[in-house]
């Protein structure tokens, strides 16, 4: 069975990692692609803004 790699964004180094190399508090993911992981901070900020708008 071929497993697809999981991409994670490291919040300390601000770099993409393949697999769970960093402790959970310092990583965000998993993402299906490296590009999605690279955009992690933008995704987090957009979702946060959306949630804030919904609370108003």
PDB file of N, CA, C, O and CB in Angstrom:
ATOM      1  N   UNK A   1       0.846  -1.168   0.000  1.00  0.00           N
ATOM      2  CA  UNK A   1       0.000   0.000   0.000  1.00  0.00           C
ATOM      3  C   UNK A   1       0.901   1.244   0.000  1.00  0.00           C
ATOM      4  O   UNK A   1       1.774   1.378   0.858  1.00  0.00           O
ATOM      5  CB  UNK A   1      -0.968  -0.009   1.227  1.00  0.00           C
ATOM      6  N   UNK A   2       0.690   2.140  -0.953  1.00  0.00           N
ATOM      7  CA  UNK A   2       1.460   3.378  -1.024  1.00  0.00           C
ATOM      8  C   UNK A   2       0.762   4.467  -0.227  1.00  0.00           C
ATOM      9  O   UNK A   2      -0.351   4.879  -0.554  1.00  0.00           O
ATOM     10  CB  UNK A   2       1.655   3.821  -2.488  1.00  0.00           C
ATOM     11  N   UNK A   3       1.423   4.922   0.809  1.00  0.00           N
ATOM     12  CA  UNK A   3       0.866   6.014   1.607  1.00  0.00           C
ATOM     13  C   UNK A   3       1.399   7.334   1.081  1.00  0.00           C
ATOM     14  O   UNK A   3       2.586   7.467   0.785  1.00  0.00           O
ATOM     15  CB  UNK A   3       1.210   5.843   3.114  1.00  0.00           C
ATOM     16  N   UNK A   4       0.510   8.303   0.969  1.00  0.00           N
ATOM     17  CA  UNK A   4       0.925   9.628   0.526  1.00  0.00           C
ATOM     18  C   UNK A   4       1.592  10.347   1.690  1.00  0.00           C
ATOM     19  O   UNK A   4       1.183  10.190   2.840  1.00  0.00           O
ATOM     20  CB  UNK A   4      -0.283  10.446  -0.013  1.00  0.00           C
ATOM     21  N   UNK A   5       2.616  11.134   1.392  1.00  0.00           N
ATOM     22  CA  UNK A   5       3.268  11.871   2.480  1.00  0.00           C
ATOM     23  C   UNK A   5       2.354  12.948   3.050  1.00  0.00           C
ATOM     24  O   UNK A   5       1.504  13.499   2.350  1.00  0.00           O
ATOM     25  CB  UNK A   5       4.569  12.503   1.988  1.00  0.00           C
ATOM     26  N   UNK A   6       2.544  13.231   4.314  1.00  0.00           N
ATOM     27  CA  UNK A   6       1.819  14.325   4.963  1.00  0.00           C
ATOM     28  C   UNK A   6       2.788  15.482   5.132  1.00  0.00           C
ATOM     29  O   UNK A   6       3.935  15.289   5.533  1.00  0.00           O
ATOM     30  CB  UNK A   6       1.213  13.884   6.347  1.00  0.00           C
ATOM     31  N   UNK A   7       2.325  16.675   4.827  1.00  0.00           N
ATOM     32  CA  UNK A   7       3.144  17.869   4.942  1.00  0.00           C
ATOM     33  C   UNK A   7       2.677  18.675   6.147  1.00  0.00           C
ATOM     34  O   UNK A   7       1.478  18.856   6.360  1.00  0.00           O
ATOM     35  CB  UNK A   7       3.077  18.717   3.647  1.00  0.00           C
ATOM     36  N   UNK A   8       3.619  19.148   6.916  1.00  0.00           N
ATOM     37  CA  UNK A   8       3.350  19.911   8.129  1.00  0.00           C
ATOM     38  C   UNK A   8       4.100  21.226   8.052  1.00  0.00           C
ATOM     39  O   UNK A   8       5.158  21.305   7.428  1.00  0.00           O
ATOM     40  CB  UNK A   8       3.754  19.115   9.399  1.00  0.00           C
ATOM     41  N   UNK A   9       3.556  22.263   8.685  1.00  0.00           N
ATOM     42  CA  UNK A   9       4.235  23.552   8.752  1.00  0.00           C
ATOM     43  C   UNK A   9       4.782  23.722  10.153  1.00  0.00           C
ATOM     44  O   UNK A   9       4.036  23.660  11.130  1.00  0.00           O
ATOM     45  CB  UNK A   9       3.279  24.725   8.377  1.00  0.00           C
ATOM     46  N   UNK A  10       6.087  23.938  10.255  1.00  0.00           N
ATOM     47  CA  UNK A  10       6.755  24.105  11.537  1.00  0.00           C
ATOM     48  C   UNK A  10       6.654  25.568  11.956  1.00  0.00           C
ATOM     49  O   UNK A  10       7.164  26.450  11.265  1.00  0.00           O
ATOM     50  CB  UNK A  10       8.241  23.648  11.459  1.00  0.00           C
ATOM     51  N   UNK A  11       6.003  25.825  13.076  1.00  0.00           N
ATOM     52  CA  UNK A  11       5.780  27.192  13.551  1.00  0.00           C
ATOM     53  C   UNK A  11       7.034  27.843  14.133  1.00  0.00           C
ATOM     54  O   UNK A  11       7.079  29.066  14.268  1.00  0.00           O
ATOM     55  CB  UNK A  11       4.691  27.193  14.589  1.00  0.00           C
ATOM     56  N   UNK A  12       8.043  27.062  14.477  1.00  0.00           N
ATOM     57  CA  UNK A  12       9.293  27.621  15.002  1.00  0.00           C
ATOM     58  C   UNK A  12      10.236  28.014  13.871  1.00  0.00           C
ATOM     59  O   UNK A  12      10.812  29.101  13.885  1.00  0.00           O
ATOM     60  CB  UNK A  12       9.983  26.613  15.932  1.00  0.00           C
ATOM     61  N   UNK A  13      10.391  27.131  12.898  1.00  0.00           N
ATOM     62  CA  UNK A  13      11.337  27.386  11.810  1.00  0.00           C
ATOM     63  C   UNK A  13      10.673  28.059  10.616  1.00  0.00           C
ATOM     64  O   UNK A  13      11.350  28.588   9.734  1.00  0.00           O
ATOM     65  CB  UNK A  13      11.984  26.087  11.367  1.00  0.00           C
ATOM     66  N   UNK A  14       9.340  28.034  10.594  1.00  0.00           N
ATOM     67  CA  UNK A  14       8.548  28.566   9.470  1.00  0.00           C
ATOM     68  C   UNK A  14       8.870  27.851   8.164  1.00  0.00           C
ATOM     69  O   UNK A  14       8.893  28.456   7.092  1.00  0.00           O
ATOM     70  CB  UNK A  14       8.796  30.067   9.307  1.00  0.00           C
ATOM     71  N   UNK A  15       9.121  26.535   8.283  1.00  0.00           N
ATOM     72  CA  UNK A  15       9.424  25.712   7.107  1.00  0.00           C
ATOM     73  C   UNK A  15       8.493  24.509   7.054  1.00  0.00           C
ATOM     74  O   UNK A  15       7.927  24.088   8.062  1.00  0.00           O
ATOM     75  CB  UNK A  15      10.897  25.247   7.128  1.00  0.00           C
ATOM     76  N   UNK A  16       8.352  23.973   5.855  1.00  0.00           N
ATOM     77  CA  UNK A  16       7.527  22.786   5.628  1.00  0.00           C
ATOM     78  C   UNK A  16       8.356  21.544   5.932  1.00  0.00           C
ATOM     79  O   UNK A  16       9.536  21.468   5.589  1.00  0.00           O
ATOM     80  CB  UNK A  16       6.985  22.747   4.164  1.00  0.00           C
ATOM     81  N   UNK A  17       7.723  20.580   6.577  1.00  0.00           N
ATOM     82  CA  UNK A  17       8.353  19.303   6.876  1.00  0.00           C
ATOM     83  C   UNK A  17       7.482  18.179   6.325  1.00  0.00           C
ATOM     84  O   UNK A  17       6.261  18.307   6.229  1.00  0.00           O
ATOM     85  CB  UNK A  17       8.576  19.134   8.406  1.00  0.00           C
ATOM     86  N   UNK A  18       8.130  17.087   5.968  1.00  0.00           N
ATOM     87  CA  UNK A  18       7.406  15.898   5.524  1.00  0.00           C
ATOM     88  C   UNK A  18       7.419  14.921   6.683  1.00  0.00           C
ATOM     89  O   UNK A  18       8.482  14.502   7.142  1.00  0.00           O
ATOM     90  CB  UNK A  18       8.043  15.266   4.224  1.00  0.00           C
ATOM     91  N   UNK A  19       6.237  14.560   7.153  1.00  0.00           N
ATOM     92  CA  UNK A  19       6.131  13.667   8.297  1.00  0.00           C
ATOM     93  C   UNK A  19       6.154  14.431   9.610  1.00  0.00           C
ATOM     94  O   UNK A  19       6.384  15.640   9.642  1.00  0.00           O
ATOM     95  CB  UNK A  19       7.250  12.651   8.273  1.00  0.00           C
ATOM     96  N   UNK A  20       5.914  13.706  10.682  1.00  0.00           N
ATOM     97  CA  UNK A  20       5.825  14.306  12.028  1.00  0.00           C
ATOM     98  C   UNK A  20       7.209  14.366  12.665  1.00  0.00           C
ATOM     99  O   UNK A  20       7.560  13.524  13.491  1.00  0.00           O
ATOM    100  CB  UNK A  20       4.850  13.496  12.935  1.00  0.00           C
ATOM    101  N   UNK A  21       7.981  15.361  12.274  1.00  0.00           N
ATOM    102  CA  UNK A  21       9.343  15.504  12.791  1.00  0.00           C
ATOM    103  C   UNK A  21       9.412  16.401  14.016  1.00  0.00           C
ATOM    104  O   UNK A  21      10.346  16.299  14.811  1.00  0.00           O
ATOM    105  CB  UNK A  21      10.248  16.050  11.717  1.00  0.00           C
ATOM    106  N   UNK A  22       8.444  17.265  14.168  1.00  0.00           N
ATOM    107  CA  UNK A  22       8.450  18.266  15.231  1.00  0.00           C
ATOM    108  C   UNK A  22       7.336  17.965  16.225  1.00  0.00           C
ATOM    109  O   UNK A  22       6.303  17.401  15.863  1.00  0.00           O
ATOM    110  CB  UNK A  22       8.290  19.691  14.647  1.00  0.00           C
ATOM    111  N   UNK A  23       7.551  18.343  17.469  1.00  0.00           N
ATOM    112  CA  UNK A  23       6.532  18.147  18.507  1.00  0.00           C
ATOM    113  C   UNK A  23       5.237  18.865  18.122  1.00  0.00           C
ATOM    114  O   UNK A  23       5.267  19.923  17.494  1.00  0.00           O
ATOM    115  CB  UNK A  23       7.044  18.660  19.879  1.00  0.00           C
ATOM    116  N   UNK A  24       4.122  18.287  18.498  1.00  0.00           N
ATOM    117  CA  UNK A  24       2.796  18.779  18.114  1.00  0.00           C
ATOM    118  C   UNK A  24       2.558  20.266  18.383  1.00  0.00           C
ATOM    119  O   UNK A  24       1.947  20.924  17.541  1.00  0.00           O
ATOM    120  CB  UNK A  24       1.762  17.994  18.831  1.00  0.00           C
ATOM    121  N   UNK A  25       3.003  20.832  19.505  1.00  0.00           N
ATOM    122  CA  UNK A  25       2.715  22.259  19.732  1.00  0.00           C
ATOM    123  C   UNK A  25       3.370  23.191  18.713  1.00  0.00           C
ATOM    124  O   UNK A  25       2.986  24.355  18.599  1.00  0.00           O
ATOM    125  CB  UNK A  25       3.168  22.651  21.113  1.00  0.00           C
ATOM    126  N   UNK A  26       4.348  22.687  17.982  1.00  0.00           N
ATOM    127  CA  UNK A  26       5.098  23.534  17.056  1.00  0.00           C
ATOM    128  C   UNK A  26       4.820  23.236  15.589  1.00  0.00           C
ATOM    129  O   UNK A  26       5.528  23.731  14.712  1.00  0.00           O
ATOM    130  CB  UNK A  26       6.558  23.385  17.317  1.00  0.00           C
ATOM    131  N   UNK A  27       3.804  22.436  15.317  1.00  0.00           N
ATOM    132  CA  UNK A  27       3.499  22.132  13.916  1.00  0.00           C
ATOM    133  C   UNK A  27       2.013  22.269  13.645  1.00  0.00           C
ATOM    134  O   UNK A  27       1.178  22.104  14.534  1.00  0.00           O
ATOM    135  CB  UNK A  27       3.969  20.722  13.555  1.00  0.00           C
ATOM    136  N   UNK A  28       1.705  22.574  12.389  1.00  0.00           N
ATOM    137  CA  UNK A  28       0.326  22.708  11.935  1.00  0.00           C
ATOM    138  C   UNK A  28       0.160  21.777  10.744  1.00  0.00           C
ATOM    139  O   UNK A  28       1.035  21.694   9.883  1.00  0.00           O
ATOM    140  CB  UNK A  28      -0.029  24.200  11.561  1.00  0.00           C
ATOM    141  N   UNK A  29      -0.971  21.078  10.702  1.00  0.00           N
ATOM    142  CA  UNK A  29      -1.215  20.176   9.590  1.00  0.00           C
ATOM    143  C   UNK A  29      -2.014  18.987  10.065  1.00  0.00           C
ATOM    144  O   UNK A  29      -2.578  19.014  11.159  1.00  0.00           O
ATOM    145  CB  UNK A  29       0.099  19.721   8.951  1.00  0.00           C
ATOM    146  N   UNK A  30      -2.070  17.977   9.283  1.00  0.00           N
ATOM    147  CA  UNK A  30      -1.314  17.770   8.052  1.00  0.00           C
ATOM    148  C   UNK A  30      -1.988  18.416   6.847  1.00  0.00           C
ATOM    149  O   UNK A  30      -3.187  18.695   6.850  1.00  0.00           O
ATOM    150  CB  UNK A  30      -1.129  16.288   7.801  1.00  0.00           C
ATOM    151  N   UNK A  31      -1.184  18.642   5.830  1.00  0.00           N
ATOM    152  CA  UNK A  31      -1.660  19.164   4.560  1.00  0.00           C
ATOM    153  C   UNK A  31      -1.382  18.128   3.483  1.00  0.00           C
ATOM    154  O   UNK A  31      -0.435  17.348   3.587  1.00  0.00           O
ATOM    155  CB  UNK A  31      -0.986  20.527   4.218  1.00  0.00           C
ATOM    156  N   UNK A  32      -2.208  18.125   2.457  1.00  0.00           N
ATOM    157  CA  UNK A  32      -2.078  17.143   1.381  1.00  0.00           C
ATOM    158  C   UNK A  32      -0.904  17.449   0.463  1.00  0.00           C
ATOM    159  O   UNK A  32      -0.310  16.542  -0.119  1.00  0.00           O
ATOM    160  CB  UNK A  32      -3.355  17.085   0.572  1.00  0.00           C
ATOM    161  N   UNK A  33      -0.570  18.740   0.332  1.00  0.00           N
ATOM    162  CA  UNK A  33       0.512  19.125  -0.573  1.00  0.00           C
ATOM    163  C   UNK A  33       1.492  20.059   0.130  1.00  0.00           C
ATOM    164  O   UNK A  33       1.173  20.668   1.151  1.00  0.00           O
ATOM    165  CB  UNK A  33      -0.053  19.799  -1.836  1.00  0.00           C
ATOM    166  N   UNK A  34       2.675  20.155  -0.432  1.00  0.00           N
ATOM    167  CA  UNK A  34       3.676  21.070   0.107  1.00  0.00           C
ATOM    168  C   UNK A  34       3.210  22.514  -0.038  1.00  0.00           C
ATOM    169  O   UNK A  34       3.447  23.339   0.845  1.00  0.00           O
ATOM    170  CB  UNK A  34       5.027  20.871  -0.600  1.00  0.00           C
ATOM    171  N   UNK A  35       2.548  22.817  -1.149  1.00  0.00           N
ATOM    172  CA  UNK A  35       2.046  24.182  -1.383  1.00  0.00           C
ATOM    173  C   UNK A  35       1.025  24.587  -0.322  1.00  0.00           C
ATOM    174  O   UNK A  35       1.049  25.720   0.158  1.00  0.00           O
ATOM    175  CB  UNK A  35       1.414  24.289  -2.783  1.00  0.00           C
ATOM    176  N   UNK A  36       0.137  23.678   0.045  1.00  0.00           N
ATOM    177  CA  UNK A  36      -0.841  23.973   1.097  1.00  0.00           C
ATOM    178  C   UNK A  36      -0.132  24.230   2.424  1.00  0.00           C
ATOM    179  O   UNK A  36      -0.509  25.138   3.166  1.00  0.00           O
ATOM    180  CB  UNK A  36      -1.851  22.810   1.246  1.00  0.00           C
ATOM    181  N   UNK A  37       0.882  23.444   2.720  1.00  0.00           N
ATOM    182  CA  UNK A  37       1.624  23.630   3.967  1.00  0.00           C
ATOM    183  C   UNK A  37       2.358  24.969   3.972  1.00  0.00           C
ATOM    184  O   UNK A  37       2.413  25.641   5.002  1.00  0.00           O
ATOM    185  CB  UNK A  37       2.621  22.481   4.172  1.00  0.00           C
ATOM    186  N   UNK A  38       2.921  25.358   2.830  1.00  0.00           N
ATOM    187  CA  UNK A  38       3.613  26.652   2.742  1.00  0.00           C
ATOM    188  C   UNK A  38       2.657  27.811   2.996  1.00  0.00           C
ATOM    189  O   UNK A  38       3.068  28.862   3.486  1.00  0.00           O
ATOM    190  CB  UNK A  38       4.271  26.813   1.366  1.00  0.00           C
ATOM    191  N   UNK A  39       1.404  27.622   2.669  1.00  0.00           N
ATOM    192  CA  UNK A  39       0.391  28.668   2.845  1.00  0.00           C
ATOM    193  C   UNK A  39      -0.297  28.579   4.207  1.00  0.00           C
ATOM    194  O   UNK A  39      -1.325  29.220   4.422  1.00  0.00           O
ATOM    195  CB  UNK A  39      -0.651  28.578   1.736  1.00  0.00           C
ATOM    196  N   UNK A  40       0.254  27.800   5.117  1.00  0.00           N
ATOM    197  CA  UNK A  40      -0.395  27.551   6.407  1.00  0.00           C
ATOM    198  C   UNK A  40      -0.709  28.825   7.174  1.00  0.00           C
ATOM    199  O   UNK A  40      -1.819  28.971   7.686  1.00  0.00           O
ATOM    200  CB  UNK A  40       0.476  26.666   7.253  1.00  0.00           C
ATOM    201  N   UNK A  41       0.230  29.743   7.266  1.00  0.00           N
ATOM    202  CA  UNK A  41      -0.017  30.960   8.044  1.00  0.00           C
ATOM    203  C   UNK A  41      -1.128  31.792   7.425  1.00  0.00           C
ATOM    204  O   UNK A  41      -1.958  32.349   8.144  1.00  0.00           O
ATOM    205  CB  UNK A  41       1.260  31.793   8.153  1.00  0.00           C
ATOM    206  N   UNK A  42      -1.155  31.882   6.109  1.00  0.00           N
ATOM    207  CA  UNK A  42      -2.227  32.625   5.438  1.00  0.00           C
ATOM    208  C   UNK A  42      -3.571  31.948   5.681  1.00  0.00           C
ATOM    209  O   UNK A  42      -4.576  32.623   5.902  1.00  0.00           O
ATOM    210  CB  UNK A  42      -1.949  32.735   3.920  1.00  0.00           C
ATOM    211  N   UNK A  43      -3.592  30.625   5.642  1.00  0.00           N
ATOM    212  CA  UNK A  43      -4.821  29.869   5.885  1.00  0.00           C
ATOM    213  C   UNK A  43      -5.312  30.091   7.314  1.00  0.00           C
ATOM    214  O   UNK A  43      -6.503  30.308   7.538  1.00  0.00           O
ATOM    215  CB  UNK A  43      -4.593  28.366   5.625  1.00  0.00           C
ATOM    216  N   UNK A  44      -4.403  30.037   8.270  1.00  0.00           N
ATOM    217  CA  UNK A  44      -4.760  30.247   9.676  1.00  0.00           C
ATOM    218  C   UNK A  44      -5.320  31.648   9.875  1.00  0.00           C
ATOM    219  O   UNK A  44      -6.348  31.822  10.529  1.00  0.00           O
ATOM    220  CB  UNK A  44      -3.536  30.027  10.591  1.00  0.00           C
ATOM    221  N   UNK A  45      -4.648  32.644   9.314  1.00  0.00           N
ATOM    222  CA  UNK A  45      -5.112  34.030   9.459  1.00  0.00           C
ATOM    223  C   UNK A  45      -6.469  34.244   8.810  1.00  0.00           C
ATOM    224  O   UNK A  45      -7.314  34.943   9.369  1.00  0.00           O
ATOM    225  CB  UNK A  45      -4.099  34.992   8.854  1.00  0.00           C
ATOM    226  N   UNK A  46      -6.694  33.656   7.643  1.00  0.00           N
ATOM    227  CA  UNK A  46      -7.980  33.804   6.953  1.00  0.00           C
ATOM    228  C   UNK A  46      -9.104  33.157   7.753  1.00  0.00           C
ATOM    229  O   UNK A  46     -10.190  33.723   7.881  1.00  0.00           O
ATOM    230  CB  UNK A  46      -7.911  33.186   5.546  1.00  0.00           C
ATOM    231  N   UNK A  47      -8.841  31.978   8.286  1.00  0.00           N
ATOM    232  CA  UNK A  47      -9.870  31.297   9.087  1.00  0.00           C
ATOM    233  C   UNK A  47     -10.164  32.068  10.366  1.00  0.00           C
ATOM    234  O   UNK A  47     -11.319  32.167  10.782  1.00  0.00           O
ATOM    235  CB  UNK A  47      -9.428  29.864   9.430  1.00  0.00           C
ATOM    236  N   UNK A  48      -9.128  32.613  10.988  1.00  0.00           N
ATOM    237  CA  UNK A  48      -9.323  33.407  12.198  1.00  0.00           C
ATOM    238  C   UNK A  48     -10.156  34.647  11.933  1.00  0.00           C
ATOM    239  O   UNK A  48     -11.025  35.000  12.730  1.00  0.00           O
ATOM    240  CB  UNK A  48      -7.986  33.806  12.782  1.00  0.00           C
ATOM    241  N   UNK A  49      -9.892  35.311  10.809  1.00  0.00           N
ATOM    242  CA  UNK A  49     -10.663  36.501  10.446  1.00  0.00           C
ATOM    243  C   UNK A  49     -12.118  36.136  10.190  1.00  0.00           C
ATOM    244  O   UNK A  49     -13.030  36.871  10.570  1.00  0.00           O
ATOM    245  CB  UNK A  49     -10.060  37.181   9.205  1.00  0.00           C
ATOM    246  N   UNK A  50     -12.327  34.994   9.543  1.00  0.00           N
ATOM    247  CA  UNK A  50     -13.695  34.545   9.253  1.00  0.00           C
ATOM    248  C   UNK A  50     -14.440  34.256  10.557  1.00  0.00           C
ATOM    249  O   UNK A  50     -15.595  34.650  10.718  1.00  0.00           O
ATOM    250  CB  UNK A  50     -13.679  33.280   8.349  1.00  0.00           C
ATOM    251  N   UNK A  51     -13.776  33.567  11.482  1.00  0.00           N
ATOM    252  CA  UNK A  51     -14.416  33.246  12.761  1.00  0.00           C
ATOM    253  C   UNK A  51     -14.725  34.515  13.544  1.00  0.00           C
ATOM    254  O   UNK A  51     -15.784  34.624  14.164  1.00  0.00           O
ATOM    255  CB  UNK A  51     -13.520  32.317  13.594  1.00  0.00           C
ATOM    256  N   UNK A  52     -13.807  35.468  13.517  1.00  0.00           N
ATOM    257  CA  UNK A  52     -14.041  36.740  14.220  1.00  0.00           C
ATOM    258  C   UNK A  52     -15.237  37.473  13.642  1.00  0.00           C
ATOM    259  O   UNK A  52     -16.035  38.052  14.379  1.00  0.00           O
ATOM    260  CB  UNK A  52     -12.799  37.635  14.145  1.00  0.00           C
ATOM    261  N   UNK A  53     -15.361  37.447  12.324  1.00  0.00           N
ATOM    262  CA  UNK A  53     -16.483  38.114  11.661  1.00  0.00           C
ATOM    263  C   UNK A  53     -17.806  37.433  12.009  1.00  0.00           C
ATOM    264  O   UNK A  53     -18.833  38.098  12.145  1.00  0.00           O
ATOM    265  CB  UNK A  53     -16.278  38.122  10.139  1.00  0.00           C
ATOM    266  N   UNK A  54     -17.777  36.111  12.151  1.00  0.00           N
ATOM    267  CA  UNK A  54     -18.993  35.370  12.484  1.00  0.00           C
ATOM    268  C   UNK A  54     -19.451  35.664  13.916  1.00  0.00           C
ATOM    269  O   UNK A  54     -20.642  35.576  14.215  1.00  0.00           O
ATOM    270  CB  UNK A  54     -18.761  33.865  12.304  1.00  0.00           C
ATOM    271  N   UNK A  55     -18.519  36.009  14.794  1.00  0.00           N
ATOM    272  CA  UNK A  55     -18.857  36.294  16.191  1.00  0.00           C
ATOM    273  C   UNK A  55     -19.542  37.642  16.355  1.00  0.00           C
ATOM    274  O   UNK A  55     -20.270  37.855  17.325  1.00  0.00           O
ATOM    275  CB  UNK A  55     -17.609  36.252  17.049  1.00  0.00           C
ATOM    276  N   UNK A  56     -19.317  38.550  15.419  1.00  0.00           N
ATOM    277  CA  UNK A  56     -19.900  39.906  15.514  1.00  0.00           C
ATOM    278  C   UNK A  56     -21.377  39.939  15.251  1.00  0.00           C
ATOM    279  O   UNK A  56     -21.989  41.006  15.297  1.00  0.00           O
ATOM    280  CB  UNK A  56     -19.223  40.829  14.553  1.00  0.00           C
TER     281      UNK A  56
END
